[in-house]
């Protein structure tokens, strides 16, 4: 098992990589800014560090310079949504192993990180992974009976064009997607089949998204929820977070960010034993 430090100001990126790499037996620690990342680097001495290039206050290059002063041989990769030849050259001069794009598919990004881990770490990780996997096996029957249909998403929005757009986009990514146009329809759809994840408009007439989520949680719905909003009602936003939403996103929807949030939500519900099953 390797200790991996991820430094990125996007919480979703940190959550997603922590969930995926953690399932492979690695200990993953995360920081949301450069200063926090440096403190964690000093405390934990990770075998591998993944740095976001663009962060407020202290960017990835600055963090890398400090890391090199602490450990000239530390294994580091840079993660970025965009960069420049000058920055890449600067990072390579500081001994960075590679640049990874945030636009890469998750499996490609994780595979690149796995290849970069020192062979000694891989060798140590293999038995650790098998040891932790063995006790986890009995946990599978803990999920309730009935057929489980993972990667099932319910899109709830009172604007049909948005439902259609999200249905097409998510279906092309391999999800099984249904749609509802208001709160009562959404509750009925969940009664019929429990989705692994909901994409839920917060600002619907009649019954808003937070009311729908509150009713679902009262019925012990344990799946992931991503809320979409056009407003900035702090009270509603806080209640949505208190009710365990994966993320709250503004409209118009950033489809790539939504896809990332859905990956996080699906992974988290799988870890917690959530999922979806057809009700009998």
N, C-alpha and C positions, 0 to 999 in steps of 0.2 A: 504493500500500500504506500502510495506517495502522498506527501502533503503538498497541495497545490493552492497557491494564492491567486485570486482573481481580483483585479482592481479595475472597476468600471463604474461610472456614475449612472448607468442605466440598470435599475434594480432587476428588470426582467432578464437581462443578460446574465447577471450574477445568479439569479434564482434558477434559471434554466441550466447553466453549466454546473452549478452545485448539485442539482438534482441528478443530472445525467452522469457526471463523473463520480458522484457519491455512490450511485448504484453499481459502479464498476469497482468499488472497494477503496477508492481514494478518499483521503480526508481533505475536504475543500473548505477554505476560509475565504471570505469575501470582504472587500472594502469599497466604499462608494466614492472615495476621493484619494488623491495622491498622498496626503499627509497620513491619513489613516492606514493606507497601504504600506507606507514605510514603517510605521509602528508595528504592524502585524508581521512584516518581513523580519524585523529585528527580534520579535518575540518568538516566532515559530520557525524561522530559518527554513522556509519551504524548499522542496527539491525542484519546484517549477513555478514560475510566475507568469501570468498572462496580464498584460497591461493595456488598458485603453489608451490610444494615442491622444484623443481629444477630451480633456477633462478641465473643468474650471479650476482656477487657482494654481494647480500644479499639474502640467500635462505629463504624458507618458515618458517623454524624453527626459524631463527633469527628474522624474522618479527613477528612471533607469540610471542616470548619473549618480544618484545617491546610493542606489543598490550596488553599483560597481565599486563605489568607495568602501562599502561594507564587505562585499564578496565579489571579487573580480571574475570568478568563474560561475556565478549563478546562472542557471538556465532561465532565459526570459524570451517570451514572444510578445509581439505587439499586435493588438486587436484594434481595428479601425474601420469606420464606415467610409472614410476617404482620407487620403494623405497626399504627399508630394514626393517627387524624386529626391529633393533636398533633405526632407525629414527622414525618408527611408535610408538615405546614405548616412545621415548622422546616427541613426539607430544602429546600422550595421557596423559603423566605426566603434560603437560602444559595445559590440559583441552580441547584439540581439540575434536570436536563432532564425527568426522568420517574421514576416508580416502576414496576418490572417485577416481576411475581409469579413465584416459582420454580415455581408450578403451571402456568405457560403452556406450551403445546406448544413444542418446540424451534424449529421453523421460525418461529413467531410471535415468540419471544424474539429470535432472530437477526435477523429482519426489522426489528424495532423498533430494534435496535442499528445496523443498516445505515442506516436512515432518519435516525438521529441523527448519523451521521458528517457532518462538514462537507462541503459540495459539492466543495470543492477537494481533500479527501482522496479522495472517491469518484472524481474525475477522475484523480487520480494512481494510484489502486488499479487502475483498469481495465487500462491497459497492463501494469502489473506482473503482474496476474493472467494476462494472455494470454502474457506472456513466460515465466512459470514453467510454464504449462500445456503449452507446446510441447515442451520436452525430456521432460516426463513421459509423453508419449504412447507411446514405445517400451517403457515399463515394463510395459504391459498384457500383452504376450505372455510376459513372464517368469513369469507364473503358469502352473502346470502345466495341461496340456490337460484334457480331460474337462469335461462340463457343470458350470458353477458355479451353485450354488443358494444365493444369499446369504440372510441373515436366517433361517437354519436353527438351531434351538436344541434341545439334548438336555438334558432335566431328569432328574437322577439322585437318587433319594431312596428309602429303604426304607419310607417311609410313603406308601401309595397315595393317601390323601386330599390330601397335599401335592402329589404329582405331578398329580393331577386339578385342583386349584386353580390351580397354576401353568400347566398346559396351557390351561385356559380363559382365564385372565387374559392370557397372552401371545398366544394365538391371536386374541383380540379386538383386540389391538394390531397385528395383521398379520404376526406371525411364524409360521413353519411349525415346529411343536413335536412332538417325540417324547419318550417317557419310558422310563426303565429303573429297576428297583427294587433293583439291587445293582451292585457293581463289575464282576463278570464280564459281566453283561448290558450294562453301559455300554460296556465294551471291544468287545464283539461289535457293538453298535450303531454305534460309530465305525468299525469295520472295514467295515461295510455301507455307511455313508455318513458322510463327515466333516462334522460340524456346524461352523458358524461360531463357535458359542459353547456352552459347557456351564454349566448351573446345577447344582452338585454338592454333595450333602450330605457334610460332613466326617466325621460320626459314624455311619457305617454299620457293621453287624457284618460280620465276615469280612475284607473289604477296605475300609478307610476311604477317604475322599475324597482324601486326600493321596497314598495309595498308587496310587489310580487315576490321579491327575494325574501322578505320577512315571512310571508306565508309558506314559502317553500322550506325555509329553515325550520319553521314550526312543525312541518310534516317530516322532519329529519332528512331533507334532501342534503346529501353530502358532496354533491358534484361541484365542479368549478363554475364560477360566474364572472363574466367580464361585462361591465356596465359601460354604455355609451351615453354621452351627454352633450347637450349644446349649452348648458348653463353652468353657473359657478356657485351653486347653493352649498356652502360649506357644511351646513348641518346634514344635508342629505348625503354629501360625499363622505362625511365621517361615519354616518350610519352604514353606508354601503361597505366601507372598509371594516367596520365592527362586525358586520354580518359575514365576513370572510370572502369578499370578492377578490379575485386574482388581480384585477386591475380596473381602473376607471379611465376611460379614454374619451377624448373630445371628438366631436364631429366637425368637419367631414373626417371619415375614418381613414387613418393611415393603414392600408391593407397589410403591408409587410410587418408593421408593429403588431397589428392584430394577430397575424399568423404566429408571431413569436410568443405573444401572450397566451394563445391557445395551446402552443406546445408546452409552455410552463404549466398551464392549468391541467392539461391531460396527464402530464407526468406526476404532478402533485396528487391528483385524485387516484392514480394508480398506486402511488406509495401509501396513501391513506386507506386503501381498500375500497375506494369509490369505483364508479363505473356506471354502466347502465344495463338494465335488464327489462325485458318486456313483462309487464304486470299481467297476472292471470286473473 
